[in-house]
Amino acid sequence: MRGDLIRVLSAVEEKANELKMDGYQPDIVLFGTEAYEYVKAQVAEEFGGDEEVLELSGVKVRVLDELDGDGVVVDSTALGLGVGGARRFKVVK
């Protein structure tokens, strides 16, 4: 459904904007396998085809199995330097 894809895109953009307001530069969104398959199905339903999702809202997409149904927008240069640099959100409810 279009609404589900818009919800995920909105969440990615919202979390990216939160990071930007905190002085970070978000460049990757990590999806759990379940979340990635969900997003991929939504994109295929909306636009057709069965291509991989490589980017959402200008942010590169990567899959991290451990996240399951969640996504995390991150600034890859800030990870591991302390608190901050990432925002997690629920994709599959």
C-alpha positions as CSV (number, residue, x, y, z in Angstrom):
1,M,0.0,0.0,0.0
2,R,1.2,3.5,-0.8
3,G,0.5,4.7,2.8
4,D,2.9,2.1,4.2
5,L,5.7,3.2,1.9
6,I,5.0,6.8,2.7
7,R,5.1,6.0,6.4
8,V,8.6,4.4,6.1
9,L,9.9,7.2,3.9
10,S,8.6,9.8,6.3
11,A,10.3,8.0,9.2
12,V,13.6,7.9,7.4
13,E,13.4,11.6,6.6
14,E,12.3,12.5,10.1
15,K,15.2,10.6,11.7
16,A,17.6,12.0,9.2
17,N,16.4,15.5,10.0
18,E,16.7,14.9,13.7
19,L,20.4,13.9,13.2
20,K,21.0,16.9,11.0
21,M,19.6,19.2,13.8
22,D,22.0,17.6,16.2
23,G,25.0,18.3,13.9
24,Y,25.3,14.9,12.2
25,Q,25.4,14.0,8.5
26,P,23.2,10.9,8.1
27,D,24.4,8.8,5.2
28,I,23.1,5.3,5.7
29,V,19.9,3.7,6.7
30,L,20.2,0.2,8.1
31,F,17.2,-2.2,7.8
32,G,16.7,-5.6,9.5
33,T,16.0,-8.4,7.0
34,E,12.3,-8.4,7.8
35,A,12.1,-4.6,7.5
36,Y,14.1,-4.6,4.2
37,E,11.9,-7.2,2.6
38,Y,8.8,-5.2,3.7
39,V,10.2,-2.0,2.1
40,K,11.2,-3.9,-1.0
41,A,7.7,-5.3,-1.4
42,Q,6.2,-1.9,-0.9
43,V,8.5,-0.4,-3.6
44,A,7.8,-3.2,-6.0
45,E,4.0,-2.8,-5.5
46,E,4.2,0.9,-6.1
47,F,6.7,1.0,-9.0
48,G,6.7,-2.5,-10.3
49,G,9.7,-4.7,-10.9
50,D,11.8,-6.7,-8.4
51,E,14.9,-4.6,-8.1
52,E,16.9,-4.1,-4.9
53,V,16.3,-1.0,-2.9
54,L,19.7,0.8,-2.8
55,E,18.6,4.2,-1.6
56,L,15.7,5.9,0.2
57,S,15.3,9.7,0.5
58,G,18.9,10.2,-0.6
59,V,20.4,7.8,2.0
60,K,22.1,4.5,1.1
61,V,20.4,1.4,2.3
62,R,22.2,-1.5,3.9
63,V,20.8,-4.7,5.6
64,L,21.7,-5.8,9.1
65,D,20.0,-9.0,10.1
66,E,20.0,-8.2,13.8
67,L,17.6,-5.3,13.4
68,D,14.7,-7.6,12.4
69,G,11.7,-5.3,11.7
70,D,13.5,-2.0,12.6
71,G,15.5,0.6,10.7
72,V,18.3,2.9,11.9
73,V,19.4,6.1,10.2
74,V,23.1,6.7,11.0
75,D,26.0,9.0,10.4
76,S,28.6,6.4,9.7
77,T,31.5,8.8,10.5
78,A,30.1,9.3,14.1
79,L,29.4,5.7,15.0
80,G,31.5,4.6,17.9
81,L,32.6,8.0,18.9
82,G,30.1,8.3,21.8
83,V,26.4,8.8,22.3
84,G,24.5,10.0,19.2
85,G,24.9,9.6,15.5
86,A,22.0,7.1,15.0
87,R,18.1,7.1,15.3
88,R,16.1,3.9,15.4
89,F,12.5,3.5,14.1
90,K,10.0,0.7,13.7
91,V,9.3,-0.5,10.1
92,V,7.3,-3.6,10.6
93,K,4.7,-3.5,13.4
